[in-house]
Amino acid sequence: MIVSLIALAPAAIHYGFHFLAPFGIARLVFGKPRWLAAAGLMILANAIDADHLLATPIFDPNRCSIGFHPLHSGLAAALFAAALLVPNWKTRALALGCLWHLATDGLDCVMQGTW
């Protein structure tokens, strides 16, 4: 039982970071008036995983997304970082969500030993 729970830990961390952590980040970054909407936009940013549909196979448990998929590249990260400079909270929330997504996927690569 404990061994199976330990085996689930990386997936729990990965999906928790994708779908739960944005609420805390948005609360810290965007404050009370907009934090819930900002968290929703940050979670919506997980749509960058649509670029996985361009890969063959679509899912490979041993592949690190970072640097492999177009929206998981260094160029994409630079564009997301530049979008943080746009003076619009919605754009910033989406950009922050994309960068958080990349950080989470990078952590996943480290945890699975592919990076």
C-alpha positions as CSV (number, residue, x, y, z in Angstrom):
1,M,0.0,0.0,0.0
2,I,2.7,2.5,1.0
3,V,4.8,1.5,-2.0
4,S,1.9,2.2,-4.4
5,L,1.3,5.6,-2.8
6,I,4.9,6.5,-3.2
7,A,4.7,5.4,-6.9
8,L,1.7,7.8,-7.3
9,A,3.6,10.8,-5.8
10,P,5.2,12.1,-9.0
11,A,1.8,12.1,-10.8
12,A,0.1,13.8,-7.8
13,I,2.8,16.5,-7.7
14,H,2.6,17.0,-11.5
15,Y,-1.1,17.4,-11.7
16,G,-1.4,19.2,-8.4
17,F,1.1,21.8,-9.7
18,H,-0.9,22.1,-13.0
19,F,-4.3,22.4,-11.5
20,L,-4.1,23.4,-7.8
21,A,-1.0,25.5,-7.4
22,P,-2.2,28.2,-9.9
23,F,-4.8,29.2,-7.2
24,G,-2.1,30.1,-4.7
25,I,0.1,31.7,-7.3
26,A,-2.8,33.8,-8.6
27,R,-3.7,34.9,-5.1
28,L,-0.2,36.0,-4.4
29,V,0.4,37.7,-7.7
30,F,-2.9,39.2,-8.7
31,G,-4.5,39.9,-5.3
32,K,-8.0,39.8,-4.1
33,P,-10.0,41.4,-6.8
34,R,-8.9,39.2,-9.7
35,W,-7.2,36.1,-8.2
36,L,-9.9,33.6,-9.0
37,A,-10.3,34.7,-12.6
38,A,-6.5,34.8,-13.0
39,A,-6.2,31.3,-11.6
40,G,-8.7,30.2,-14.2
41,L,-6.6,31.7,-16.9
42,M,-3.5,30.1,-15.5
43,I,-5.2,26.7,-15.6
44,L,-6.5,27.4,-19.1
45,A,-2.8,27.9,-20.1
46,N,-2.4,24.1,-19.8
47,A,-3.9,24.1,-23.3
48,I,-0.3,24.5,-24.5
49,D,-0.3,20.7,-24.2
50,A,-2.2,20.6,-27.5
51,D,1.3,20.6,-29.1
52,H,1.6,17.0,-27.9
53,L,-0.8,16.1,-30.7
54,L,1.9,16.9,-33.2
55,A,4.2,14.2,-31.8
56,T,4.4,10.5,-32.7
57,P,3.5,8.8,-30.5
58,I,1.3,11.5,-28.9
59,F,2.2,10.2,-25.4
60,D,5.6,8.7,-24.4
61,P,6.1,8.3,-20.7
62,N,9.8,8.4,-21.1
63,R,9.9,11.6,-23.1
64,C,10.6,15.0,-21.6
65,S,8.2,17.6,-23.0
66,I,10.7,20.5,-22.5
67,G,12.6,21.1,-25.7
68,F,10.6,18.5,-27.6
69,H,7.2,20.1,-28.3
70,P,7.0,23.5,-30.1
71,L,5.1,25.2,-27.2
72,H,7.6,23.7,-24.7
73,S,10.7,25.2,-26.3
74,G,13.1,27.9,-25.2
75,L,11.6,30.3,-27.9
76,A,8.1,29.7,-26.6
77,A,9.3,30.3,-23.0
78,A,10.9,33.6,-24.1
79,L,7.7,34.7,-25.8
80,F,5.7,33.8,-22.7
81,A,8.1,35.8,-20.6
82,A,7.8,38.8,-22.9
83,A,4.0,38.6,-22.6
84,L,4.4,39.3,-18.9
85,L,5.4,42.8,-19.9
86,V,2.0,43.4,-21.6
87,P,0.0,45.8,-19.4
88,N,-3.1,43.6,-19.3
89,W,-3.8,41.3,-16.3
90,K,-5.4,38.6,-18.5
91,T,-2.4,38.4,-20.8
92,R,-0.1,38.3,-17.8
93,A,-2.2,35.5,-16.2
94,L,-2.0,33.4,-19.3
95,A,1.7,34.1,-19.7
96,L,2.4,33.2,-16.1
97,G,0.3,30.1,-16.5
98,C,2.3,29.0,-19.5
99,L,5.6,29.6,-17.7
100,W,4.3,27.7,-14.6
101,H,3.3,24.9,-16.9
102,L,6.8,24.7,-18.4
103,A,8.3,24.8,-14.9
104,T,6.0,22.0,-13.8
105,D,6.9,19.9,-16.8
106,G,10.5,20.6,-16.2
107,L,10.2,19.3,-12.6
108,D,8.4,16.2,-14.0
109,C,11.4,15.6,-16.3
110,V,13.7,15.8,-13.3
111,M,11.6,13.5,-11.3
112,Q,11.5,10.9,-14.0
113,G,15.2,11.2,-14.6
114,T,15.0,12.2,-18.3
115,W,16.5,15.7,-17.7
